[in-house]
């Protein structure tokens, strides 16, 4: 362990102890006094390019270093906007700065916010390291929002952030919501003894959970069992040393052409980070229909393209462990296209990231740990760029992890009702 890493670890321990005392006493008011003290922050300087342990991405921020949405000069917010080539719409994003979702215009203006502190969402529950922010959020046509508190559960808020319902469960990493809001898919974890797979103790078993529009569980299915009972079981072996043997981080319902086969409409697409695997399952997640391991590593947010290609944010499979965006042939695993980042600056995001195909054919790439997003045209040119304004630290050297940005392209009654931006 080098000296800089050792000093950072000491600083994290000191901050954690200080924050624990602050929680027991009187916390100082900040610009966001209702925010939980936990956040997910990363160094926004050159050292952030170095691979770091996942725990170093979790920095417990004291009230005086709480993230802020105020931009400084031209460094933060929207840096590039080519009106002629960017996909029209609005952007919904969640990040590690606060328990809120932000609706952003393409010009960087804040149009709306949904926000609820953890204590109001889950009264009587003790906060943890993932309680100070939304990990995922999905906006419905009437302006209501379904949001994920990592490891604790889901909440549904109305357009004015009033709590409509909560669902308490150990849910993690991703969320899929039908446009009507009447079907919700989430990823759950629970300990399970499997000495044949992990002799040293229980493993964390991932499950797929379906909820109805009121947050009531309809069914759940073990993803471990689904893979074991399929012809693709060999992909899971050997398992890594961690108890989190799959670390499922994506769930999506395929909306391609109707028919049969592993990529038929209604089948489920999942991503397993720890075994570098993307797979499809039947609609009740009882068995794996297709799976591909690599050439990506620790990947996030795969999606199926209209032509059948697989689009994926590859977190660690690029040169020297850098990230990249890949377009693959799912039949052969061959790389059809890749984007390693803007010229002269490779993508770096070891723990999160996303890529979305937009309606005009552009790609929206989320470089989570750097708090950055890029919209790319067909030639890989950047036509829209966003740098998160949520900064912390005495020198604003920390940036909140930008977990995801969704481009909202379809006008809804709620979006049409918005009159003017809110002040940042």
HUVEN-V812979 format. One record per helix or strand. SS is the DSSP state (A for helix, B for strand). FROM is the first residue (numbers start at 1). TO is the last residue. Records with the same first field share a line. If there is no record, write none. Layout:
SS: FROM-TO / FROM-TO
This chain:
A: 3-24 / 46-49 / 54-57 / 63-65 / 118-121 / 223-228 / 233-236 / 319-321 / 368-370 / 413-417
B: 41-43 / 68-68 / 77-81 / 90-95 / 100-104 / 110-115 / 136-139 / 145-149 / 153-157 / 163-168 / 171-177 / 183-192 / 203-212 / 217-222 / 248-253 / 268-272 / 277-281 / 288-293 / 300-304 / 310-314 / 323-328 / 335-339 / 347-347 / 354-357 / 363-367 / 372-376 / 382-387 / 391-392 / 398-400 / 402-408 / 422-422
